[in-house]
């Protein structure tokens, strides 16, 4: 069962891809949490391994964005409104800024993309167009949080939580996440399973704490992006 009709995602389901410039038409890079987290980690790992930074030209497209594409390029270059795989929750498409099948970034994604759920070569003649297989993240949220926050912030958090300080949020389970879950249960009466595995409910616990102590306007949505990162840093007293 699809989570929503093509191009009609309710706002609360979409997460913003952190550290990504707006698209040419001013839209923000957004997708369901799974494809978003996987894309973030894929870009990070690709850059570390190839030295090339993946630029994202498009991700989720709502019906308005699909209309604009169709008006600009016509059918069949652009999909009919309501049928684009950039609006399909089960096949979240992303366009990477690459033009040929021989560019290092394409070669890297072609070889490694499926570890992040992203399949290449799904549209003939469009090396830039890749599609995520399903709604859930292939990579762990623990690792995503570690990369999102950066080792320095993780170390400060570990010191504050009284766990070993190594700058890593281990996957699948992490002592730091376990401490965070216990804290949310104790302080906010949440009923999180204390398993050390971050997910939307664990993130809601962290966001509840940020909202209560540091950032009253933070939206508690279980989707960990730049706002949650800023909030965690503020909670920890990092400027
Ligand atoms: Zn595309």
Boltz pocket constraint, residues with backbone or C-beta under 6 A from the ligand:
constraints:
  - pocket:
      binder: B
      contacts: [[A, 86], [A, 93], [A, 94], [A, 95], [A, 128], [A, 129], [A, 130]]
      max_distance: 6.0
